[in-house]
Amino acid sequence: MLVSIGTRSTPKIIAITRAFSHYPELWLEKEDGIEYTIMPKDIRNDEKVGKDKDDFSGVSCNPMSLSETINGAKNRAKNAFDYAKETKGKCDFGVGIEARNV
C-alpha cells in the first residue's frame, strides 16, 4: 500500500504515519506492507509566508478561515495522490493536512 503525504512538515508526517499505524487492517494483508512517499522540495516553495499563495495547497500559507483550511487540505491530498500516481505508477491514499492560525 502506498500512502502519498502532501507535506514536508515533520510533525505532520509523524501524525500521518502514526494514524495509519493504528489501522493495520489497511496494510497487513497487502504483500508489500505500507510505504510512504513525501513530496520533494522542488514541488513547493517554502520561502512563501503569510498571505502568499502556496502553489501545492492552493491557499494562503497561513489560512485564516475554516473553508480555506479545508480546501487546502483537500488540494494537498489530491496533489499528493496525483504526484504518486505519476511518479510511482500507483497510490492508495493521498493525505493532506492544513493548519489554520486562530
C-alpha positions in Angstrom: 0.0 0.0 0.0 1.4 3.4 -0.9 0.5 6.5 1.0 1.5 9.8 -0.5 2.0 12.6 2.0 1.3 16.1 0.8 3.7 17.9 3.1 7.3 18.1 4.2 6.5 19.2 7.8 8.0 16.7 10.2 5.2 17.0 12.8 2.5 16.4 10.1 4.4 13.4 8.7 4.7 11.9 12.1 1.0 12.4 12.7 0.1 10.7 9.4 2.4 7.7 9.9 1.1 7.3 13.5 -2.5 7.4 12.2 -2.0 4.7 9.6 -0.2 2.5 12.2 -3.5 2.4 14.1 -5.3 0.7 11.2 -3.2 -2.4 10.3 -6.2 -3.9 8.5 -5.4 -1.4 5.8 -1.9 -2.7 5.1 -1.2 -6.0 6.8 -3.0 -8.0 4.1 -1.0 -6.3 1.4 2.0 -8.1 0.0 4.2 -5.0 0.1 3.0 -3.7 3.5 2.9 0.0 3.8 5.1 2.5 2.0 5.1 6.3 2.3 6.2 8.9 -0.2 6.8 12.5 0.7 6.7 15.5 -1.6 10.2 16.5 -2.8 11.4 20.0 -2.1 11.1 21.2 -5.6 7.3 20.7 -5.5 6.7 23.6 -3.1 8.3 26.9 -2.4 9.0 27.1 1.3 10.0 30.7 1.1 6.4 31.9 0.8 4.8 33.1 4.1 1.6 34.8 5.4 -1.0 35.6 2.7 1.3 34.4 -0.2 -0.5 31.6 -2.0 1.1 28.2 -1.6 1.2 26.5 -5.0 0.8 23.0 -3.7 -2.2 23.7 -1.4 -3.8 26.4 -3.5 -4.5 28.5 -0.4 -2.5 31.1 1.5 0.4 29.9 3.6 -1.5 30.8 6.7 -5.2 30.1 6.0 -7.4 32.3 8.1 -10.8 30.6 7.6 -12.1 27.1 8.1 -13.2 27.0 4.5 -9.7 27.9 3.3 -8.1 25.3 5.6 -10.4 22.5 4.4 -9.8 23.5 0.7 -6.0 23.5 1.4 -6.1 20.0 2.9 -8.2 18.6 0.1 -5.9 20.1 -2.5 -2.8 18.7 -0.7 -4.3 15.3 -0.6 -5.3 15.3 -4.3 -2.0 16.7 -5.4 -0.1 14.1 -3.3 -2.2 11.3 -4.8 -1.7 12.6 -8.3 2.0 13.0 -7.8 2.4 9.4 -6.6 0.3 8.1 -9.5 2.6 9.9 -11.9 5.9 9.1 -10.3 5.3 5.7 -8.8 2.5 4.4 -11.0 0.2 3.7 -8.1 -1.2 5.3 -4.9 -3.7 4.1 -2.4 -4.1 7.2 -0.3 -3.2 10.8 -0.7 -3.1 12.7 2.6 -3.1 16.4 3.2 -3.1 18.3 6.5 -3.6 22.0 6.6 -3.5 24.1 9.8 -5.0 27.5 10.4 -3.9 30.3 12.6 -6.5 31.2 15.2 
